[in-house]
Amino acid sequence: MTALRKHLSSLTDPDADAAAQTRDTLLSEVDIPTGWDVGETDVEIAQDGTQDWFLVAFEHQSDPDTRASVFLLEGSHMLQLYIESADTDEWTDPTQTPEEITAILRHHA
């Protein structure tokens, strides 16, 4: 079990501190593909009326309009990416693995 999966499975009613710890654990385990940078890292409650937490955004170096935002989903112990680009806006399937997040970023490079 990865540290991220273990951390996610132990969360109960996350607050800003727990969201920040989740972000830090994610960033320590995810292998950021070439061409991507960490952009925004300020955790905040999502602006869509849910209790999801925004954790971090990855930005594509050669296409600043391409961005992948990572959210901690309310009550699910899962992360979900929202991919924004000139061609698409899509939600990925929820995940607990840093390897899957890396694969998603590579796919959208």
C-alpha positions as CSV (number, residue, x, y, z in Angstrom):
1,M,0.0,0.0,0.0
2,T,1.4,3.4,-0.9
3,A,1.6,6.2,1.7
4,L,-1.0,8.1,-0.3
5,R,-3.5,5.2,-0.3
6,K,-2.8,4.7,3.5
7,H,-3.3,8.4,4.2
8,L,-6.5,8.6,2.2
9,S,-8.0,5.5,3.8
10,S,-7.4,7.0,7.3
11,L,-9.2,10.4,6.6
12,T,-12.4,11.2,8.4
13,D,-14.1,14.5,7.8
14,P,-11.1,16.3,6.3
15,D,-10.4,19.9,7.1
16,A,-7.8,22.3,5.6
17,D,-5.0,20.8,7.5
18,A,-5.9,17.2,6.4
19,A,-6.3,18.5,2.8
20,A,-2.8,20.1,3.0
21,Q,-1.3,16.8,4.4
22,T,-3.0,14.9,1.5
23,R,-1.5,17.4,-1.0
24,D,2.0,17.0,0.5
25,T,1.7,13.2,0.5
26,L,0.5,13.2,-3.1
27,L,3.4,15.5,-4.2
28,S,5.9,13.3,-2.5
29,E,4.7,10.2,-4.3
30,V,3.6,11.3,-7.8
31,D,6.1,11.2,-10.6
32,I,5.4,14.5,-12.4
33,P,6.0,13.8,-16.1
34,T,8.3,15.9,-18.2
35,G,6.4,18.9,-19.5
36,W,4.3,19.4,-16.4
37,D,4.9,21.7,-13.5
38,V,3.3,22.1,-10.1
39,G,1.2,25.3,-10.4
40,E,-1.2,26.3,-7.6
41,T,-0.8,24.6,-4.3
42,D,-3.1,26.5,-1.9
43,V,-5.7,24.0,-0.6
44,E,-9.3,25.3,-0.5
45,I,-12.8,24.1,-0.4
46,A,-14.2,23.6,-3.9
47,Q,-16.3,26.5,-5.3
48,D,-19.0,24.2,-6.7
49,G,-21.0,23.8,-3.5
50,T,-19.6,20.4,-2.6
51,Q,-17.3,19.7,0.3
52,D,-14.5,18.5,-2.0
53,W,-11.1,20.0,-1.5
54,F,-8.9,21.5,-4.2
55,L,-5.3,20.2,-3.5
56,V,-3.0,21.1,-6.4
57,A,-3.0,22.1,-10.0
58,F,-0.4,20.9,-12.5
59,E,0.2,23.1,-15.5
60,H,1.6,22.1,-18.9
61,Q,4.8,24.0,-19.7
62,S,4.3,24.3,-23.5
63,D,0.6,24.9,-23.3
64,P,-0.4,27.1,-20.3
65,D,-4.1,26.6,-21.1
66,T,-3.7,22.9,-20.3
67,R,-4.2,22.3,-16.6
68,A,-4.9,19.3,-14.3
69,S,-6.5,20.1,-11.0
70,V,-6.6,17.5,-8.2
71,F,-9.5,17.3,-5.8
72,L,-10.0,15.3,-2.6
73,L,-13.6,14.1,-2.9
74,E,-16.0,14.5,0.0
75,G,-16.4,11.4,2.0
76,S,-14.9,9.0,-0.5
77,H,-11.2,8.7,0.4
78,M,-10.5,9.3,-3.3
79,L,-8.8,11.9,-5.5
80,Q,-10.1,13.1,-8.9
81,L,-8.5,15.1,-11.6
82,Y,-10.2,17.8,-13.7
83,I,-8.4,18.3,-17.0
84,E,-8.8,21.6,-18.7
85,S,-7.4,22.5,-22.2
86,A,-8.4,24.3,-25.3
87,D,-9.9,21.0,-26.6
88,T,-11.4,19.4,-23.6
89,D,-12.8,19.7,-20.1
90,E,-13.1,16.4,-18.4
91,W,-13.3,14.7,-15.0
92,T,-11.2,11.5,-14.6
93,D,-12.3,8.4,-12.7
94,P,-11.5,8.7,-9.0
95,T,-8.3,7.2,-7.8
96,Q,-6.1,6.6,-4.8
97,T,-2.8,5.8,-6.6
98,P,0.0,8.2,-7.5
99,E,0.8,6.0,-10.5
100,E,-2.6,6.5,-12.0
101,I,-2.3,10.3,-11.6
102,T,1.1,10.2,-13.3
103,A,-0.4,8.2,-16.2
104,I,-3.3,10.7,-16.6
105,L,-0.8,13.6,-16.8
106,R,1.3,11.7,-19.4
107,H,-1.8,10.9,-21.5
108,H,-2.7,14.7,-21.6
109,A,0.9,15.8,-22.3
